[in-house]
Amino acid sequence: MELPISYDEALEEWERFEQYLVQARYAIRDPKTGTPVEEDFSKVMTRVSGQFASEDVAKALSHGRIITATPFLMNGGNPHTSRQGYYSCYPLGDVEDSTEAIFDMERDLVSIFQHAGGGGIDVSNLRSRGTIVDNGQGTASGPVSFAKGFSHLSARISQGGKRRGALMIQANWDIPDIMDFITFKGDNPGKYTGCNISVNVTDEKFWENEELLQTIAEYIWKSGDPGLLFTKKSLANTPVPAKYNPVFSNPCGEYLSTKDTACNLLTVSLSKCLEIDKDAYLVNVFEAARLAAIAGNEILDMGGFPNVKRIKDNTLKFRPIGIGFTGLHHAMNHFEISYADEHDAPLFAKSTQLALMLGSMQGSLDYGEISKKKGQELKPRKWNKTYVDKIETEAISFVKSAIADHKDWLKKIENVFVPLREMGGLYNSVTTSQAPTGSISQLLRVTCTGVEPYYSMIQTRKVKDIDESWKDFTLVPLEFYSYSAEKLDWIATQTAHEIDPYQQIRILEACQSFNHTAVSKTINMPASTTVADIRKFLDYARKSNLKGITMFRDSSMEGVLSDQTGKGVKTQEFSDMGERRGSTFKWRGPAPLYVTANRGEQGHVREIFLNTTKSGSTLHGLAEALGRVISVALQHDYRLVGKIARTLEDISSDGAWHNGNLGRSYSIPAALAKVLDKCSEDEVENEPEPYVEPSTYSSCPTCGRMSMRRSGGCNQCMSCGYSSC
């Protein structure tokens, strides 16, 4: 495989993209003009690292070994904001069954969204639709009606003025309205994008309800929702004692812990921990996680809470921190381990997670000593003894069997668990969590975010900048430039849709073993996945130690499994093809390319012809076929032109084509996308509503493209990288 641009060009693209991300989301802005005053990531990290007392923490942040969550990057050390929210998400627990409680919850969510956070709520206790109320004078509208309202609220409110709200809505599997809950998003594609929904599996009887399981499988196939949360596993596999209800989730599903607490996340960059041998790598992961835990505790002491008193009180009472990592696939590549290897990949993931867990626990202990020296003695938070016994036993067994230099690691286990048992807990109720890292990873120039494999070998981005101009980026993982062509071909077989879903679950399960909360990763499935396949994946997840699962089938589309298939919009077929006029665009590249776009009588693009001048070649045949198929679509409905362009523009290849007016494109389909955009600029007056495909992909608020999809529990744009979390 050949990379499309040189290393210097790739580095320049990353720097441009970093500048865009910083100025669009993270930079402090001039209070009078709103103009970003921090030009690049180094300026942001200089500001952020300066907030920490520990020099080692400040250095680790400056060098990119660890990074805080987005809210602290936006607000930490910002002297101008009145919304100094420092935390990502907040599981708020049950919505009580009263009008007052429902609107109180809305008010609290608004405050959270404005302080750059997301919320998680559970609607199981709301009375079902049709229940008699007001002494028989009326009937209840049901939990789903309020879920819809909460979703709209999340979509409307901006997180600190820089991103949309994020919301998880949970419900128990056995509520009377469960079928309505499961289907309301999938039956209304693009309408309720302000929330993710998950079903609480509270009882093994859930698995006996075949009708319910089939419906869940169908709607996962159709729309990616709902996810499942295994609440019994959550209660049994966490340091938090059961009475504090660690079954409520934040929007991304990785923080299943005490309600009304802040999700205080930090991330270790595995790419900055790499060494020649694995033992040295694991030591670096341990040390980075230790420093991240100290940083998380310092953030808790800084405050930065929304204006909801119980959240501040509970967070400081339990002091949760969630250390995760990013760049797992990159680290696997470094040690020549295939993400698809059923034995070595889970083993590597589990050893990385163990090093991170032990380091974060050691950091909790170290911060207790730091506090003593400052005269601010912390009290240990009680841990679940049964869980402590379990993870200590498993850690010892795993280290002896899987880590060569196991004596040092057995000592690390002893250094953590002996004081933990003496005190009955650590200074934090939890210390680990694996979040979807999104733009956080991209700031660290990591493209295999979190525990995910590479989504694609080369990522293209088209985004609308803060000045309303459009910018294009081609992001090539910088580590690829040190790999041979053979190694790149090897990695290409391990991208998201090439990895078997069962293998993705195995990787998650390996990470879950030594994770105090949960692991957020969407199981990516190809478009060819069937409902029966998804049903099998659910059973497989049931037998795993996962606390939840979310799946997304590529190209999920509403209507295929329902009676709504024939209820499409009225098409605009062949009504203006009596007369044609066209434009031809010449492209220079590996083969000369001519693209002709013909308009009908009313000025709409209706036909496309592609010619590579190499008659009889495979490339020529494929290009001609592409033009014919697109012509059929445009003659069926000319309003598809924008959707077709958005679908094609991200495709890359091993060559580049150039047009003097339209610029450079890295594939024939991408060149065609630019032609379609150019030819559709001069639309006629009284244009009808643009075509909206009934799809689970929704419009991105940053780049405007129909490329928002669920990823790791968040809504993430596959084009510009925008994340709702």
N, C-alpha and C positions, 0 to 999 in steps of 0.2 A: 504494500500500500504506500502511495506517495502522498505527502502532506501538501495541501493546496497553496500554502504560503511559506516563506522562509521564517526562521526563528526570529529574526529582527522584526519582521512584519507582524508576527504573532505577538511578540512582546508589546509592540506599539498598540495593537488592538486591545490587549488586556489593559494597558494603561488608559486608553480612551474609554473603555467600558467602566473601569474603576472610577474615572473622573465623572462619568455620567451617574453611576450609582451614588457616589458621595454627594454630588450636588443636588440630585433629585431627592435623596432620602436622609442622608446622615449629617450633612454640613450645617453648622450654625449659620443663621441668616441675619443679614443686617435688619435691625428692627424697624427701620424706616422704609426701606425699599424692598425687603424680602429677598434680596440677592444673596446667594451663598458666599460666605467669606472664607471657607476652607476649600482649597482647590483639589486636594487629593487625600488619599487614605492616610498618608503619613501625618498630615495635619490633624486629622480626626484622632489618630492614636496618640499623638502628642498631648492633645487635650484630655483624652480619656485616661491614659496611663498616669497623668499628673494628679488624678483624684485618689490614688492609692498610697498608703503609708509604706507598704512593703516595697523596697527597691527591687527585690527579685521578681515580684509580681509585675511591677512597672516595666521591667526589662523584658519579661516574657510576653507582655502585651505588645511592646514596641517591636519585638522581633517576630511577631505573628505566631508564636508557639501556642498561645491561648487567645481567645477573643470573647468578649462579653456578648450578650444578646443584643438584638437591634435596639430596643428601647434605651438601654444605657448608652449605646453608641450615639444615639440621637440627642439624648438629654443630659448625660453625665457631664458636668462642668459647663453646661450651657447657661450663661448668666441672664439670658433674655426670656426664656420660656417660663410660663406660669403653670405648666403641666409637666412637672419633672417626674414622669413615670419611668421607673427603672426596670420593670419586670414584664415578661412576655405575656403571661396568661394567668387566669384565675378560675379554678373550678369552684363554682358558687353553690353547687348542690341542688337540693330539691326546690322547686318553685311551689310555695304553699298554695292551697286551694282557696284563694279568696281574691277578689278584684284588687284589693289594696296591696296584697303581697305581689301580685303579678306586676302592677305598675311600679311598686318599689324595686322589683328586680330590674325592670326596664331602666329606671333611673340609675341604679348601680352600674348597669352595663354601659350606659352612656358615659358615666364618669371613667370607667375602665377604658373604653375605646378612646376617649379623649386623652388618656394618659398612656397611649401607645400600647395598650394591652388587648388581649382577647379573653373571652369568657366561655365557661362551660356550665350548662344548666341541665336539670333533669325534670321532665314534665310528667313523670309517672303518677304523681299524687293529684294532678288536676282531674276533676270529675269528667266522666266520659260524655261524649256528644249525646244529646237527647235526655240527659238526666234532669229530672224535675227539680226546679229551684223556686225560691220565693213562694213557699207554701202552695206549690202547684200552679203558680201564675205564669211560669215561664220554663224554658229548658236551657241547659248548658250548651255552649258551642263546642266544647271539647278541647283536649290538649293540642290537637293538631292546628286548630284555628289560631291558638296563641303561639304555637311554634312558628307559623307563617309570619305572624306579627313580629316575633323576635328576629326572624331572618331578615325582614325588611329593615328593621332597626339597625342591625349589624351592617347591612349594605349601605345605609345612608350615612352613618357616623364615621368620620375620619379619625384614624388613630394618630393623635398628635398633629393632625393636619398633613400627614405625609403618607398614610396608607389607610386602606379600608379596615373596618372592624372585622373581627374573626370570632366565630361562635360554634361551639359544639352543643347539640341538643340530644340528650339521651332519653330513653324510655325503656321500661321493663318489657320483656317479651310477652308477658301475660296480661297487659292492660287491655280493656275491651276494644280500644281504638287502634290496636297495633297494626292492623292492615292499612288503615288510613295513614298511619305514621310512616310505614315502610314505603308507601307509594307516592306520597304527596310531592316529593321532589322529582322523581322519575316521570310522573305524569304531567309535569309542568316544566319542561326543560328550559333552563335559562331564567326562570322566574324567581326561584328561591336560592340564589347563589350566596346569600349572606350567612349560610350555616352549613355545617356537616351534620349528618345524623347517624346515630349509633344505637343499636339494640342491646340492652343489658341482658346477658344470659345469666340469670340468677339461679337457675335450677336445671338439673339434668333432664327434667321432663321436656324442656325445650326441644331436645333432639328427637323426641317421639312425635312431634307435631309435623307430619310430612307436608301438609298444605302450607304451613307457615314457612318451613325450610325451602320449599319449592318457590314460593313467592319471593323470599329473600334472594335466592339464587338468581331468579329472573331479573329482579331489579338491580342487582349488582351487575349482571350482564348488560343491562339496559342503560344504567346511569352511573355506576360506581358507588351508589348508596343503597342500603345502609352498610356501615361497618358493624362489627360485633365486638362487644366488650365482655370479657369473661370475668365476672365480678368475684366469683369464688377464688379464682387464681390470684386476683389482685389482693384479696384479703390475706391469703395464705403466703404470699411471696413478696413481702415488704417489711421493712423494719417498723413501720407504723402500727401500733396496737389496733386491733380490729374495732374497738369502740370509737375510734376517731374517723371511721368511715372512709378509708382510702380507696373508694371505688368511683369517685366522681372525676371526670376527665376535663382537661383543657381542650381547646379546639383541635389540636393536632394529635391527641391521643397518647402522647408520651408521658404526660404528667398525671398519673392516677394517684392522688394523695388526698390529704385532709382538705375538706371543703373550706372555702373562704381563706385560702392561703395563696400567696403569690408564687408563681412558677419562676424561680430564680435560676436561669440557665446560663451556662458558659460552655465553650467548646474548645477542645484540644485539636490542633492541626497535626494529624499523623504524618503529613509530608515533612514537617519540621522535626520529627522524631526519628527519622530513618537513619540507620547505621548499616555497616557491612553485615553484621550478624544480628540475629533476632533477639538474643538476650540483651544486647546493648540497646536495641530499639525498645524493648519492653521496659527497661529501666528509664529511658527517656519519657515514655508514656506515663509511667508512675510519677515521675517528678513533675511533669507538666500538669497532671491531674491534681497533685498536691498543691501546687501554686494556684490552680484554678479554684480549689476549694477555699483557700485563704482569700482570694479575690472575691468570691461569692459572699463570704462572711463580712468582708469590708463593705460590700454593697448593701447588705442588710442593715449594717450600722449607719449607713448614710441616709437611709429612709427611702424617699422616692415612691411613696404609695399614693394611690388615688384617694379621693375624699370619701372613703368608706371605712369607718372606724374599725369595724369587726375584722376587716382584711388586714389592716396594720397590726391589730392586737394579736390575731391568730398567727400571722406570719412570723412575728417576733417571738411568739410563744413556742412555735415548732421549728423555726429557722431552717426551712427546707432549702437545699441547693441541688441543682441538677447538672452534673458534669457529663458531657457527652463528647463525641469525637466526630471528625469529618475526614474524608479521604481514605476510607478503608480499601477501596479497590486499587487506588494508587499504591498503597502500602503492599498489597498483595502482589501487584506487578513487580515491585522492587525486589521481592523475594521469590519471584518466578512461580507464584501460586495462582492457579486459575480460579477465578470467582466461581466457576462451574464445577470445580473439583468437590465431589460429595464428602470427601474425608478431610483433605488439607484446608479447604477454605473455611468450613465451620470451626476447625481446630484453631486456625489463625485468628478468626474473629473472637473466639472465646478467650484465648490467651490475651489478646489486646484488651478486651473488656475486663478481665480479671486485674490486669495491671492498672487500668484506669480506676476500677473500684477501690483497690487497695490504696492507691495514691490519694484518691479523694477522701477516704476515711482517715488516712494519716494527716491530711491537711486539716480536717475537722479537729483532730486532737491537737495539732500544732497551733491552731488558732485559739484554742482554749488556753494554751500556755502564753500566747501573745497577749491575750486579754488580762491574764493574771498580772503580767508585768506592767500593764497599763492601769492596774487597779480596778478593772471592770470584769470581775470574775463571772464567767458564764456557768450556768447550771446544765448538767447533761440532760438530754432529751431521752426519755425512756424508749428502749427498743424492744421489739417482739422477740422474746428469748428463743422460741421455737425456730424462728427464721434465722436468728444468729447461729444456732446450733447447725442448722442445715447448710448455710453458705460457708461456714468455717470448715465443716467436714468435706464439703464438695471442693472447696478451694485447695485444701491439703491434698486430697486425692488427685485432683487435676494437675497440680504442680508436680507431684511425684511422677506422674505418668507422661506428662507432655512438655515439661520445661527442663532443658539439659542442666542448667545451673540452678537446680532446685533448692539447694541449701540456703542460698541467699533469699530466695522467695519464701521459703518456710519461715525464715527469720522475720521477713516483712509481715507475714500473716500473724506471727506471734506478737510483734510489736503493736499491731492494730487490735487484735482480739483480746489480749490479756487486759489492757486498760478498759476496753469496752465492757468486758464482763464485770470488772471491779466497779465501774461506775453505773452499770445497768443500761448504758447507751453512749452515744456520742453527743457532741455539742450541736449537731444538726439531725433532724428527724429522718432525713434521707440525704444522700450525697451524689447519687447518680441518676441520670435520665438521658435518653437518646432522642433528641429532637430532629426534625427535618431542618437542615441548616440553610437552604436557599441562598439568598444573597450574601449571608455571612460567609459561606464557603467561597463564593465568587470573589469577595473582597480579598480572601486569602489565596486566590487564583487556583482554587480546587474545583474541578468540574464533576467529579464523582462525589456528590454531596452526601454527607452523613454516612449511612451504611449502604447507600445505593451503588449499583454498578454504574458505569458510564451510560448515560441515556443514549448518546450517540457519540461517534468518534469525533465529529466536528460539529460545533454548535453555531448556528447563525442567529443573530438577534436584530430585530428592527424595532426601535423604540422612539417614542416621542419625548424629546428633551424638554427641560423646563421653559425653554424659549419657544416651544411649540414646533420646532423643526424636527424632522425625522432623521434618525441616525441608524446606520447599518454597522454591525459588528460581525466578524468571523472569529470565533473563539476556539483556538486549538490548544489542548492541554500542553503546557510547556514541557512536561516530562517526556512527551512523545518524541521530542527532538533528540533525545539520547538513546532512543530505541532503534533497533534494526527494522528493516522492512518486514522481516519474518515475524518479529515480535508484535509489530502493529497488526499484522494479519491475524495473529493469535488473539490479540485483545479484541479485535473486531467481532470475534465469535462469542464475546462475553458481554455485549451491550444489553440494555434492559430487556428488549423483547426476544433476545436470544437465550436468556437465562431461564431455565425451566422454573415455573412457579413453585414447585416443590423445593427446589434448591434455594429460592429466595426465602421461603419459610424456614429452611434449615439454618440459614445465616442469622435470621432474626432470633430463632430459638437459641442459638449459640450465644448471642449477645444478651438475651434475656436472662441467662443463667446467673450472671453476676451484675444485674441491674436492679436497683431498689424500686424503681417505678415502672416504666414501660419503654418499649422501643417503637418509634414511629417510622414506618416505611410502608408505602403502598406497594402491594404485590402487582407488578406490571404484567399484563397478559396480552398476547397478540389478538388481533381482531378475529381470528379464526376460532378462538376459545368458545366453547359451547356452554349452555346452562348446565348440562350434565357435568362438564369439567369443573365448573365453579362449585357445584354441589359436592364433588369429591374433595376439592380444596378445603371446603368448610369442615368436612369430617377430619381431614388431616390436621387442620389447625386445632380442632377439638382435642386431639390426642397429644398435641404439643404442649410446651409450657408457656406459650404466648398468653399475654393478658388481653390481647385484642387482635383483630385483623381487619385490614381494609384492602380491597382489590379494585383494580381499574382495568377494564378491557379497552384496548386501543380502538378508537373510532366507534365507541359506544354511541348508539343512535336511538332516539325515542321512536316508538311506534312499530318496530319490527315484530314484537311479540304481543301486540295489543290490537284491539279493533280499530285503532286510530290510523292504521296504515293508509287507508284510502281517503283520509280527511286532509290531504295536503292543500296548499294554497293553489288558487287557479293559476295555471301556467300561461305563458305568453308565446304560444307555439307558432312559428312560421308565418306570423301575420304580416311581416314587412320585408320579405325576402325577394320581392319581385325585381328589385334593383339593388345592386351592390356597389359600394365604393370602398377602396382600401388603401392601406399604407404598408410599405415594406421596410423592414429594419435589417441591416446587415451587421453581423457580429464576426469579429476576428477571434479565432481560437484554434484548438487542435484540428478542427475541421471547420471551414467557413460555414456560417449558419445564416439563413435567410428566414425571417419570420414575417408573414403577411397576415394582417388583421383586417378583415372585411366587415363593413358596417351595412346594416339593412337600411330601408327607406327612412326609418325614424331615427337613424343616427346611432343605433345600438350595435356593439360588437357582436357579430353573429357567426363568423367563420374564422378559423385559424388554419394556416398552411405553414408547415415547417419543412425546410429543404436544406440538407447538409452538403449538397453537390456531389456526394459520393454515392451515386445511384447503385443500388444492388447491395450495398453494405448493410451490416446489422444495425449500425448507428442510424443510417438513413431510414431504414424500415421502422425502427422504434420511434424516431422523430416524426415521421409521417403519420404513424398510428396515433401518437399523442395528439397531434393536430386534429385528426378526424374525430377522436373521442370527445375532445373539448368542443368541437364544432357541434356535435350532437347535443351536448349539454346546453350550449348557448342558444341553439335553435329551439330547444325545449323551453328555456327560460333565460332571457338575456340578463336577468338580475343576478345570475350566478357568477358573473365575471369577477367581482371582488373576492368572493369566497374561493374561486379557483386560483386566483393570484395568490391569496394568503396561504393556500394549501401547497403551492409549488415553490414559493420563494425561499423556504428553508432548506430545500434539497441541495446537497453538495455532491461533487464528484472529484475525480482526480485531474480535472482540467479547469481552465478559466476562459471565458468568452468576454470580449470587450466591444462596446459600441460607443462611438464618440459622444453621443448625447445622453445615453442611459447609463454609462459607466460599466463596471466590471461585475460579472456574475460567475458563480463557481459551478454551474451546471446548465444544461440546456433548459430544463424546467424553470430554473431561477431566472434565466434570460427571458423566457416567455412571460413570466410573472411581471417583469418590468414593462414589457410591451403591452400587456393587458392593462396595467395601471396607467400607462401613458395614453392609450387609446380610449380609456373610459373617463378621462379627465373632463372632457367637454360634454357633459350630459345634457339631455334635452330638458326643457321646462316641464313643470308638472310631473316630475318623475314620481312613480308610485313608491310605496314603502320598500326599502331594500329587502332583498331576499334573506330570510333567516332560516337556516337549516335547523330542523328539529334535532338538536344534538346536545349532549351533556357538556360539550365545550361551550363556554360562555365568553362574552366580550371582556377583554382585559381593560381595566380602567387606566392603565399606563399607555399601552401601545394601541389599544382599540381593536385588536385582532380577535377573532373567534378562536382563541387558543388557551383559554383558562380551563384547567382541568384539576381534578383532585390529585394531590401528590403528598404522600406522607401525612395525610390528615389536613393539610392546608389546601387552599385553592391557589394553584401556581400557574403562571403563564409560561407555556413551553416555548414562547418566542422571545420575550424580553427578560424573563427571569423574575418578574414581579411575583411576590407572594403575599397572601392575605394575612400571614402570621409573622 
